[in-house]
Amino acid sequence: MEEAGATYTVDDALLSVGFGKFQTLVLVYAGMGWVAEAMEIMLLSFVGSSVQEEWNIAPNKESLLTSVVFGGMLVGAYSWGVVSDNYGRRKGFLFTSLVTAVAGFLSSLSPNYICLLASRFIVGIGLGGAHVFASWFLEFIPAPNRGTWMAVLQIFWTVGTILEASLAWFIMPTLGWRWLLAVSSLPAFVLLLFYNIVPESPRYLSMRSKTDAVCMLEKMARMNKMMLPHGTLTSDPKSEFDRIHDSSEITPLITDQICEISITSKDTKKKVGWTSVFDKLLSPKVARTTLLLWIAFFGNAFAYYGIVLLTSELTISCNLNAPLLKLLKDNSYRDIFVTTFAELPGLLLSAAIVDRIGRKPSMSILLFTNCFLLIPLFWHQHEVLTTCLLFGARACITGSFDILYIYAPEVYPTSLRTTGVGVANAIGRIGGMICPLVAVGLVKGCYQTAAISFFEIVIFLTGLAIMFFPLETKGRRLSDTL
């Protein structure tokens, strides 16, 4: 018998059903999305030099192969965020997976440099929507252990980078870069294979149809062998707009039979516009957070992808003879493989501290430590010391970036979550576009000190920006509207 007048929110429901079998399956699917993106990004460390040798292209064109992917991600990060907030999280990552899979495979068949450039740009558009997986998974997790489970999700990214480094080590010397591109597109096809059984976010459904949201929450409770709270589902208590305008704000618990035949009601809420989104993101309530978040994403993306690319460049000194140069290039596969494992301690460290000391101090500490580790690289060091320093730097920037991906979806409301994170991701991709010119261009031009100085400045300023975030989200409930 229900208590008269009793209500509960999506947060209350998630707390009651806990983290169980249902969320584990969601975690695996979202994780595969991260594996797919990580592999497509990581391969940029390997294919550039091989393409340069095969087609005899200039070094700046080799760097462009990396930058053009981030250019596509800039477009995709914004676009898929708007699509996901307007039409659902499932729609968002369906199209990202489709574009990534098809364009990734077709890029392996490119007959010339221009076709490869165009196909990799389209791959970047698909990869730009990978943040939707993080926001989608976040909306299934109870608030108390949200940070820890989001950190666990990041392990799949590391799995993808390690898998790609392993594939490159075995495929590149024998089969070549085309086979690496083709094999790396397979995880995106796996996402499409299981798409039909993937659930929609209950928090998104709650914004659109309380009936469908209750159905989804009941499925979660049954699979986890738990019970929903007594009463009726209501909106976020802070969502005054919803209480006034949403006639379906309170929906009684319904039977399993009704759930089976329920059809999602038409969306009567105002959709996020393609241009008006910036008015919301820069509104007085969130403008400071938005601008600082853009700086944080730019700096973290610049540092992360730059350190990945530096691993294959800093061990090679200037003016080497051809045989020694070839030997060092062969060793770079090993160095990248080794430093990729640095992401594991970075993930473990971030998981250990994110729910204990908070998001803001965790990111700042890791970024400032990163600055310290890069100082010796102002000068050319022995290959072993260089690899060790980059190992530590990779661990720190991985931990910082992972926590940023936890923080960003938490700070925005459901109505703007994937759009806000998408735009921030797009800003980050600008950092990804610039870093190849610094990490590859300056180092190859024998300007190592200038390159490291650039990294130090960007990382330090990013750490400062994070300290000025106005909100700490540790243990904080997610909101539905501004």
Buried (B, 14 or more C-beta within 10 A) or exposed (E): EEEEEEBBBBBBBBBBBBBBEBBEBBBEBBBBBBBBBBBBBBBBBBBBBBBBEEEEBEBEBBBBBBBBBBBBBBBBBBBBBBBBBBBBBBBBBBBBBBBBBBBBBBBBEBEEBEEBBBBBBBBBBBBBBBBBBBBBBBBBBBBEBBBBBBBBBBBBBBBBBBBBBEBBBEBBEEEBBBBBBBBBBBBBBBBBEEBEEBBBBBBBBBBBBBBBBBBBBBBBBBBBEBEBBEBBBBBBBBBEBBBEEBEBBBBEBBEEEEBEEBEBEEEEBEEBEEEEBBEBBEEEEBEBBBBBBBBBBBBBBBBBBBBBBBBBBBBBBEEEEEEEEEEBBEBBBEBBBBBBBBBBBBBBBBBBBBBEEBBBBBBBBBBBBBBEBBEEBBEBBEBEEBBBBBBBBBBBBBBBBBBBBBBBBBBBBBBBBBBBBBBBBBBBBBBBBBBBBBBBBBBBEEBBEEBBBBBBEBBBBBBBBBEEBEEBBBEEBBBBBB
